[in-house]
Amino acid sequence: MRAADAGEFMSDAEHPTDDGVSSDDEFEPIQVFPEAEEMDLRPGADNCYKCSTCDTNCPVAEVDDEFPGPKFQGPEQWRLKRQDDHDIDDSVMKCSNCMRCDSACPSEVPLSQMHNTARGEYVDEHMNTLSREYIRNRILANYRRLAPLAAAFPRTANFVMGLSVTQWLGEKTLGITGEREFPEFATETFREWWTKRGGNATSKQRAQEARAERGGATDEAKRIAYFHGCYSNYNTPEVAKALVRVYEHFGYEVMVPEQSCSGTPMFANGMLEDARRAAETNVRELAAALEEGADIIASCSSCSMSIRQEYPELFDFEGTDDVAANTWDAVEYLRVHEDLEGELEGTSLEDESFAYHAPCHSRNQGLDGQTIEVLGAIDGIDAHDVGDSCSGISGTYGWKEENYETSMKIGEEMFEHMDDAPAETGLTECPTCSMQMEHGTGYEIKHTLEIIAAALVGTDLETDHDHQQAR
């Protein structure tokens, strides 16, 4: 079912998530900067009345007195820039791109769009491309380009990346904090597993079998195009496998189109040309999947946020709006189009409690309450919401040497709530939030889809070998 057919059964995000403004509204685009002809602001850009709600909701401003906050980074700086007497302030690079200011603003000012555009201009015009900061940021923003090399030799990569001298060198030469352990690469990527399993043909067969068991028409195809992102492919393929198993259980044929990074780390580091190239690939491939009758599903909250909101705000490729309007969070989609809670009723797992953190990018999509509600249907599972604080890592932000202490200060509230919760396992849908949760508490961290898959289909050894990290 396409987004337009979902009708009254929309999630709390009122999908498609955009800006609270109907796509049918006519408006005159407002330019951010005169020289940025292709980057127009959505309605509400000039509606700031300086209430400072965005500043009080900014996790960076809360712990860093030197950070001027999103109001300055957005509307105030934009207005100064329009007068042609003010350069982009370098503090824009301190914004973590958590995007909490977007949902906090009562006037729907497109703050994150302003920040992304300003960051891109600052990098293009004021950052030396030979500087350590630029090289470091370019590396962090383009994880998708480096990961295939490590994935080709995962055991070697994990050994080298795990050495204390590697972490020390990373901090001294590039400014990547040595306080964090690098994530391990899987011995088999998701896409390798997917190909060995038989790809789309196998998924189609299993979906037909599932529909037959449910008494449905086996020739009435339900399709999704899975945007797995970088981390679920190279580091946590168990999450991607869980999504495949869950959707096939509901009779969906899973397609796995070619794809690049969603662009989230590129936006956060002002690498807008890199993001444009990645988005162009993704829009082209995902638009083709839409033509085949598939909706787009993401298991990472930042990936779905990027495609839904940042793509149509910043790019104008053909098909961008259609792709954005038909992109869904994995759990959200099953709640809207299937009776996910009803399916989970009566299932049971061994008693386990989880400390659940809703990522900022999930909250921005109106999805922060869904995991607790869904998992409440499984006997034996007790999920505790650890509050609405930011984890602090915000993708690449917390990996930078100069931001590490700020990142940990932001995360303190979450760490305390996790410690207070009657659980010793964490739960979230964001890969980098999971890194921060594990780093700050030592807990094992799981993805919501892993719990749902275990409840609905158990462990299918024939198709879904348990992921083993390379040691």
DAPEUR-V515623 format. One record per helix or strand. SS is the DSSP state (2 for helix, 1 for strand). FROM is the first residue (numbers start at 0). LEN is the number of residues. Records with the same first field share a line. If there is no record, write none. Layout:
SS = FROM-LEN  FROM-LEN
This chain:
2 = 2-3  52-4  58-5  69-13  89-5  99-5  110-16  131-10  142-10  153-8  163-11  189-8  198-15  230-4  236-13  263-5  271-20  300-14  319-6  329-8  339-5  359-4  369-6  396-3  400-20  430-11  447-10
1 = 29-2  39-2  175-1  185-1  221-6  251-4  293-5  326-3  347-9  378-7  399-1  424-3  443-3  468-1
